[in-house]
Amino acid sequence: MRGTAKRKKILVVIIGIALIFSLNFFQSEIKSFFYNISLPIQKLFWPAPKNQDEVRRINLELMSEIIELQKVIDENAVMRDALGIGLEKEFDLEMAEVIGKDINRDSVFIDRGSNDGLSKDMPVINQQKVLLGKISEVYSYRSRVTLISDKSSSFDAEVFGGVSGLLSGRGGGKISLELLPKNEEIKEGSLVISSALGGIFPSGLLIGTIQTVKKNDIEPFQAAEVSPFSTLNTLKQVFIILNF
């Protein structure tokens, strides 16, 4: 009897894995439908639980398996996005997962460190080639990423088309583009990208769009508030540029 029960459990796990991976090719609504029907079906194959504690244990095991499989699916989706725009052809990359966020600073912690070849000041982007920040602290198995919106962040950037300025973090997810030539016309909605000046980041990484322009007759330069393409709350998986 124990052998039969064990074989049933193995069969359930195999079926569950095949089912969950197949969901990667369907829309979210269909995924939700299959998740809803798969759990009851899987539980039919398990031996009848002796008590409520056993029921709870089995449910938790099934949910844990689904979470782990969904994590693999999500990571594969991120990799496909990155490969789809040719990031692997432009840069030598290391993928990492965000494992923590610093509520006092615009920074996050990732699950990669010096043992994975990471070092301080390496640029960090997402799968859409959006600039997130750079490595600021490195440990053996994790690192801190200081985001471009942190108050300590400042680097050369440009409005797409060639108008250069200095991008500064203002904290709380906010950034601004300063020291823009006063005689240049800066339009709201214009794309802001990274510049190779200063050697901090590669050129052409996406940053955000011009939100509002600040210009007056007294100041020798104009400035602009920038709406970033990425925010702290949306960060899950990131890519570290190992060299450029």
HELIX and SHEET records of a PDB file:
HELIX    1   1 ARG A    2  SER A   22  1                                  21    
HELIX    2   2 LEU A   23  PHE A   25  5                                   3    
HELIX    3   3 SER A   28  PHE A   45  1                                  18    
HELIX    4   4 GLN A   52  GLY A   84  1                                  33    
HELIX    5   5 LEU A   87  GLU A   90  1                                   4    
HELIX    6   6 SER A  114  ASP A  116  5                                   3    
HELIX    7   7 LEU A  197  GLY A  199  5                                   3    
HELIX    8   8 LEU A  232  THR A  234  5                                   3    
SHEET    1   A 7 ASP A  92  ASP A 102  0                                        
SHEET    2   A 7 SER A 107  ILE A 110 -1                                        
SHEET    3   A 7 SER A 143  LEU A 147 -1                                        
SHEET    4   A 7 LEU A 131  VAL A 138 -1                                        
SHEET    5   A 7 PRO A 123  ILE A 125 -1                                        
SHEET    6   A 7 GLN A 237  ASN A 243 -1                                        
SHEET    7   A 7 ASP A  92  ASP A 102 -1                                        
SHEET    1   B 7 SER A 154  VAL A 159  0                                        
SHEET    2   B 7 VAL A 163  GLY A 171 -1                                        
SHEET    3   B 7 LYS A 174  PRO A 181 -1                                        
SHEET    4   B 7 PHE A 221  PRO A 228 -1                                        
SHEET    5   B 7 LEU A 206  LYS A 214 -1                                        
SHEET    6   B 7 LEU A 191  SER A 194 -1                                        
SHEET    7   B 7 SER A 154  VAL A 159 -1                                        
END                                                                             
